[in-house]
């Protein structure tokens, strides 16, 4: 397959994943608005300009738009006008407005949970570790391990991808013990090797339990299968960890913006995300790409709840302030707040995209 074809498939995959995540997010707003009897004027897949009207019956217009980067829901009175219309967004009680706005975030959290749970039900592939060097007189050398071998199990136990415990942790946990290592050789054949690992003191000194180096994670043909309760627990754990990962990343981003504004930020924009999705898809396959989609769904949830207009969290903050200030916070001020916030977000996106392009041109990560 040529590089051009791979690039085209990567771009399509990026838009498909991002578009699906945003549409699911907007579906949360749509459903809760309908339940609250708020008039939904349009549900759009993609962003304007409009390509096709999918359905024009009833009070909601369903459209397909040319820019395949998500979707949108247009509510009656969402810009603060129409307060005299009982079915407008602006006429609703504060809690109803907040519920409609937060529903998109909750949908992305739910989607992440469903994705992670589904992966567990399908079967999570195990990850081993290959090595290019074997230290002389090490447990690995004494066990007859060769450069290019891959350790796939320890005492018959494989290590599933996406778990916090890796096979190197398993080696360290068995420090000083004699273990049976499941080995996959470079020619595809398999065998079992017995090794007595270095003790905990040697591991603490940085020597390594087995004595191998130049390590590479390798997806094996083994899988770990979960029962339904285990899969649900796995999905919940992965969702919480993904949300925590994104929150921590936002903290690192804030620190980078404040203290190192001229350096590449520790996050990626659309170009960087598309590149990462392509790398995962072509190197690790569809299941790992689906896992990345779960991470991105959690990312979308956390980012949208931030109290920055015009994000959902920012809109929640503005309408809450407006609720208590009343006439002191005019419709013009509300709209100006959203406009200024949008401009800052657009500039921020350009800033990150610039670093993405530089990283791509330089071959960096």
C-alpha positions in Angstrom: 0.0 0.0 0.0 1.4 3.3 -1.0 2.1 6.2 1.4 -0.5 8.3 -0.4 -3.2 5.7 0.2 -2.2 5.3 3.8 -2.4 9.0 4.3 -5.9 9.2 2.7 -7.1 6.4 4.9 -5.6 8.0 8.0 -7.4 11.3 7.2 -10.7 9.6 6.7 -10.2 7.6 9.9 -9.5 10.8 11.8 -12.6 12.6 10.6 -14.7 9.4 11.2 -13.5 9.1 14.8 -13.7 12.8 15.6 -16.9 13.3 13.8 -18.5 10.4 15.6 -17.4 11.6 19.0 -18.8 15.1 18.4 -22.1 13.8 17.0 -22.5 11.6 20.1 -21.8 14.7 22.2 -24.4 16.7 20.4 -26.8 13.9 20.6 -26.7 14.3 24.4 -27.8 18.0 24.0 -30.4 17.0 21.5 -32.1 14.3 23.6 -32.2 16.3 26.8 -33.5 19.3 25.0 -36.3 17.3 23.5 -37.1 15.8 26.9 -37.2 19.3 28.3 -39.6 20.4 25.5 -37.0 22.9 24.2 -37.4 23.4 20.5 -34.5 22.0 18.5 -34.2 23.9 15.2 -31.5 21.9 13.6 -29.4 18.8 14.1 -26.4 18.9 11.8 -23.9 16.2 11.0 -20.7 18.0 10.1 -20.3 21.8 10.1 -21.7 24.2 7.4 -21.8 24.9 4.6 -24.8 22.7 4.2 -24.5 19.8 1.8 -27.9 18.1 2.0 -31.1 18.2 4.0 -31.6 14.7 5.4 -35.1 15.3 6.8 -37.4 18.3 6.9 -40.5 17.1 8.8 -41.6 18.4 12.1 -39.9 21.2 13.9 -36.3 19.9 13.6 -34.2 20.2 10.4 -31.7 17.3 10.0 -28.8 18.2 7.8 -25.6 16.9 6.4 -22.8 19.5 6.1 -19.6 19.7 4.1 -17.0 20.0 7.0 -16.7 16.5 8.5 -15.4 17.5 11.9 -18.3 16.8 14.1 -21.8 18.1 14.3 -24.0 20.7 16.1 -27.4 21.2 17.6 -29.2 24.5 17.2 -31.7 25.3 19.9 -34.4 28.0 20.0 -33.1 30.9 22.0 -29.6 29.3 22.7 -28.0 32.8 22.1 -30.0 34.3 25.0 -32.9 35.7 22.9 -36.5 34.5 22.8 -37.0 34.5 26.6 -40.7 35.1 26.1 -41.0 31.8 24.2 -41.8 29.0 26.7 -40.0 26.5 24.4 -36.8 28.4 24.0 -33.6 27.5 25.8 -33.3 30.9 27.3 -36.7 30.6 28.9 -35.9 27.4 30.8 -35.1 27.2 34.6 -31.4 27.3 35.4 -31.2 23.6 36.3 -32.8 22.6 33.0 -30.3 24.7 31.1 -27.4 23.2 33.0 -28.7 19.7 32.4 -29.0 20.2 28.7 -25.4 21.6 28.5 -23.8 18.9 30.7 -25.6 16.1 28.8 -23.0 16.3 26.0 -20.2 15.8 28.4 -21.9 12.9 30.1 -22.5 11.2 26.7 -18.8 11.3 25.9 -18.0 9.8 29.3 -20.6 7.1 28.7 -19.2 6.5 25.2 -15.7 6.1 26.6 -17.0 3.6 29.1 -18.9 1.6 26.4 -15.8 1.5 24.2 -13.5 0.3 27.0 -16.1 -2.3 28.1 -16.6 -3.5 24.5 -12.8 -3.9 24.1 -12.7 -6.1 27.2 -15.6 -8.2 25.9 -13.9 -8.7 22.5 -10.7 -9.7 24.2 -7.7 -7.6 25.2 -4.5 -8.6 23.4 -1.5 -9.3 25.6 1.7 -7.3 25.3 5.1 -8.8 25.7 8.6 -7.3 25.5 11.3 -8.0 23.0 14.9 -7.2 23.6 17.9 -6.5 21.4 20.6 -7.0 24.0 21.4 -9.7 26.7 23.8 -8.7 29.4 26.7 -11.2 29.9 26.4 -13.5 32.9 22.9 -12.3 33.5 19.9 -14.5 34.3 18.8 -14.0 30.7 22.1 -15.2 29.4 22.1 -18.2 31.7 18.6 -19.1 30.6 19.8 -19.1 27.0 17.7 -16.1 25.8 18.8 -14.5 22.6 18.6 -11.0 21.2 15.4 -10.6 19.2 13.4 -12.9 21.5 10.1 -11.8 23.0 8.9 -12.6 26.5 5.2 -13.2 26.3 4.4 -14.8 29.7 5.8 -15.2 33.2 4.8 -18.5 34.9 2.1 -18.9 32.2 0.5 -15.5 32.9 0.2 -13.0 30.1 0.0 -9.2 30.6 -3.0 -7.5 28.9 -2.6 -4.3 27.0 -4.1 -1.2 28.7 -3.5 -2.6 32.2 -1.3 -0.7 34.6 0.9 -3.7 35.2 3.4 -4.5 32.5 5.5 -7.5 31.9 8.6 -5.7 33.2 6.7 -5.0 36.4 6.0 -8.7 36.6 9.7 -9.5 36.3 10.5 -7.0 39.1 7.7 -8.5 41.3 9.3 -11.9 41.0 12.8 -10.7 41.9 14.9 -13.4 43.4 12.6 -16.2 42.3 12.9 -18.9 39.6 10.3 -18.4 36.9 9.1 -20.0 33.7 9.3 -17.6 30.8 7.2 -18.0 27.7 9.4 -17.0 24.8 8.5 -16.2 21.2 11.6 -16.3 19.0 12.4 -14.1 16.0 11.5 -16.9 13.6 8.0 -17.2 15.1 8.7 -20.4 17.1 8.0 -20.6 20.8 9.6 -22.2 23.8 9.8 -22.0 27.6 12.9 -20.9 29.5 13.7 -21.2 33.2 15.4 -18.2 34.8 16.4 -17.3 38.3 15.9 -13.6 38.5 18.2 -11.2 40.3 17.2 -10.3 43.8 15.3 -7.1 44.9 18.5 -5.3 46.0 19.9 -5.7 42.5 16.7 -4.6 40.9 16.7 -1.5 43.2 20.2 -0.8 42.1 19.0 -0.6 38.5 20.5 -3.8 37.2 17.2 -5.3 36.0 15.7 -8.5 37.2 16.5 -10.5 34.0 19.4 -8.6 32.4 18.0 -7.5 29.1 18.0 -4.1 27.4 17.0 -2.2 24.3 13.4 -3.1 24.9 10.3 -2.9 22.7 6.7 -3.6 23.5 5.2 -6.2 21.2 1.6 -7.2 20.8 1.3 -11.0 21.0 -1.3 -13.4 19.7 -2.5 -14.1 23.2 -5.6 -12.4 24.5 -7.2 -11.9 27.9 -10.9 -12.6 27.9 -13.2 -10.9 30.5 -16.6 -12.0 31.8 -19.3 -9.3 31.6 -18.9 -8.1 35.3 -15.1 -8.0 34.7 -15.5 -6.1 31.5 -17.8 -3.6 33.1 -15.2 -3.1 35.9 -12.5 -2.8 33.3 -14.5 -0.2 31.4 -15.1 1.8 34.5 -11.5 1.7 35.6 -10.2 2.7 32.2 -12.7 5.5 32.0 -11.6 6.9 35.3 -8.0 6.6 34.4 -8.6 8.3 31.0 -10.3 11.2 32.6 -7.5 11.5 35.2 -4.9 11.4 32.4 -6.6 14.2 30.5 -7.0 16.3 33.7 -3.3 15.8 34.4 -2.4 16.7 30.8 -4.4 20.0 31.1 -2.3 20.8 34.2 0.9 20.2 32.3 -0.5 22.3 29.4 -1.2 25.2 31.7 2.3 25.0 33.2 3.8 24.9 29.7 1.8 28.0 28.5 2.8 30.0 31.6 6.4 29.0 32.0 7.5 27.8 28.5 5.3 29.5 25.9 7.9 29.2 23.1 8.3 25.4 23.6 6.1 22.7 22.1 3.2 22.0 24.5 2.6 18.5 25.9 -0.6 18.1 23.9 -1.5 17.7 20.3 -4.0 19.6 18.1 -6.0 18.1 15.2 -2.9 17.5 13.0 -1.0 15.7 15.8 -4.1 13.7 16.8 -4.6 12.6 13.2 -0.9 11.5 13.0 -1.2 9.6 16.2 -4.4 7.8 15.1 -2.7 6.8 11.9 0.4 5.5 13.7 -1.7 3.4 16.1 -3.9 2.1 13.3 -1.1 1.0 11.0 1.2 -0.3 13.6 -1.1 -1.8 16.2 -4.4 -2.3 14.4 -8.1 -1.5 14.8 -8.6 -2.6 18.4 -5.9 -0.2 19.7 -7.4 2.5 17.4 -10.7 2.0 19.1 -9.0 2.3 22.5 -7.6 5.7 21.3 -11.1 6.7 20.4 -12.2 6.0 24.0 -9.3 8.2 25.2 -10.4 11.0 22.8 -14.0 10.7 24.0 -12.9 11.2 27.6 -10.7 14.1 26.3 -13.7 15.7 24.7 -15.7 15.4 27.9 -13.0 17.0 30.1 -12.2 19.8 27.7 -15.9 20.7 27.2 -16.6 21.0 30.9 -13.9 23.6 31.3 -15.3 26.9 32.5 -14.2 28.7 29.3 -16.7 30.2 26.8 -17.9 29.0 24.4 -17.3 25.5 25.7 -20.2 23.8 27.5 -18.6 24.5 30.9 -18.1 28.2 29.9 -21.7 28.5 28.8 -22.8 26.9 32.1 -20.7 29.5 34.0 -22.1 32.4 31.9 -25.8 31.5 32.3 -25.2 30.9 36.0 -23.7 34.3 36.4 -26.5 35.8 34.3 -29.1 34.1 36.5 -27.8 35.9 39.6 -26.9 39.2 38.0 -30.1 39.5 36.0 -30.3 42.7 33.9 -26.8 43.5 35.0 -25.5 41.0 32.5 -27.1 41.9 29.2 -27.7 39.8 26.1 -25.0 41.8 24.3 -22.5 41.1 27.0 -23.3 37.4 26.9 -22.8 37.2 23.1 -19.6 39.2 23.4 -18.3 36.8 26.0 -18.8 33.9 23.7 -17.2 35.7 20.7 -14.1 36.6 22.7 -13.8 33.1 24.0 -14.2 31.7 20.5 -11.4 33.9 19.2 -9.1 32.8 22.0 -9.8 29.2 21.3 -9.2 29.7 17.6 -5.8 31.3 18.3 -4.9 28.6 20.8 -5.8 25.9 18.1 -3.6 27.7 15.6 -0.8 27.8 18.1 -0.9 24.1 18.9 -1.3 23.2 15.2 1.9 25.1 14.4 3.8 22.9 16.8 2.1 19.8 15.4 3.3 20.7 11.9 6.8 21.4 13.1 6.9 18.0 14.9 5.7 16.3 11.8 8.3 17.9 9.6 11.1 17.1 12.0 9.9 13.6 12.6 9.5 14.3 16.3 7.0 12.9 18.7 
